[in-house]
């Protein structure tokens, strides 16, 4: 782990999951960046933990075949929530 950045490659972090799935899919940071339409440094910064709330998670997930929810939290999307009911209507 990088002493300057405690979030770098934490086994529970976005960057860790992104790196694992990217490598599993056989892509370099540069290849993934090109497919997503971002720079290689954007992917590198997410993986290293310098970008904690990347706005590109949906696009990255789509390219890698995983949900943005899984990339962001490590959990799959939950069951659909029941519709909200307006009280007093």
Buried (B, 14 or more C-beta within 10 A) or exposed (E): EEEEEEBBBBEEBBBBBBBEBBEEBEBEBEBBBBBBEBEBBBBBBBBBBBBEEBEBBBBBBEBBEBBBBBBBEEEEEEEEEEEEEEEEE
